[in-house]
Amino acid sequence: MNRLLRLAAASAVSLAAAGALAACSSGVSVPQASSGTQQQSVAHQAVSAQGASPRYEVLRYKGPAQLPPAGGVPLWNGSFVYASQTYNYTMLGANPASSNVTTTIPVDIIPVKIITIEKTKYDPDKVKTSNGQTITKNVYNSPIFQSGIDYVQGGTDLGNTQYIDAFQRGNFWSSVSTNTGYHTLLSPTILKEVTLKSGVNGNPFGNLETAEVNINTFDSFATREINALQIPPGTIPIFITYNTYLTDSGCCIGGYHSYTGTHVYAQASYISETGDFSQDISALSHEIGEFYDDPQTNNSVDCGILEVGDPLEGGQPGHPYGTWPYSLNNFTYHMQDLVFLPYFGAPPSTSVNSWSTFQGYSIGVCSNGG
């Protein structure tokens, strides 16, 4: 998978410079009122169906090493040894080896209305799903943010909880099986919808019209919104788009996560077409799983970086794009399988059933990259 690198300067950069940067865009946000009116050229945005390549991205923080900001999201550090090399990592929440309590992290769900150059609106606050809820509300009511599903993996009960919390409990089951009170939960709030005028209409897979927006344009917009909305560093902003793919030298990016030096944040697209890449909350499950286990985008492993969704995004037998169906609140959601730490070389005994993935898929160490 190709990676986009974020160059974060120690001092603020101008908005003009931020807009001009491409793959090495700035991680420093500049406070100002949000306009949401950036416009991409059709020539830069248009992507043919033949050029569609489903994938996710991480915009890596490359700023100076620093302590987490006061009031920032809770983080903990750990390590494992693989092939005589020690790999250190930072993750979200508390250390499961020493914590037996619930850590709750606030999340701001920010719906983004995309208006393309053709004046087409892709609006998660207006479109309703089969259960009568808007896209935004359906995301809020999903297993990502709500309990109601008891996750029993290979006969082991990981608990009735949120999906990524169940994944993380399974990831460190060697500790959590003793520290059974350990949880890392998300507490969501829906913010007022924001608007980005950018991109063009496309039909990258031949069965659904979507917006296509350059990822760097979107990220500049997102970081400005984080400042304009005065989101505290202890809250994680998640930008939700509807039937929109991001692009970078081609379509189709379903979502990404990043770190500004103060804020962990992510974007995920909700695609309405059954079986398509990023269907409903699959992109969201991918990105949240990844920022749980690599919140500062700098956890190095033998095969690259510790991205728990990327190795399985290509799919598994019977599970396109690695997604698995779960029903909650009168809707069948699709969430992506994620790899456990043993996939990257940690001892197999670390995870539940000594599995390499949450769904028990057999996969070799670092065999699909990081």
DALINDA-V955182 format. One line per field, one symbol per residue. psi: psi as a letter, one per 20 degrees, with the letter a starting at -180 (. if undefined). Layout:
psi: ???
This chain:
psi: pqppppooqhrqrqhghghiqdhmrqjpqoprqphkkqpqqghhhppqhhjpoprrrpoppkaqpqqqqpjrqpqrqarrppljppoqqprqbroihipkrppppqpooopopporhjjppnoiihpqaijjqrgghhghjrihiqaipooookipoiqoaqghggghghhlhhghhgmijpqoqpoqpprqqrpooqarqrmhjjjpprqopphhgghggghghgghilpqiipopoppqplpqqqokqqppirrrapiihpprrqpqopippirpkpdjghghghghhigimhjkkoqrhkdqnoihgijiirrpjnpkjqppppqlkqoroqqqqqrhhhjiqphihrpjkqirhjkppprpkhka.
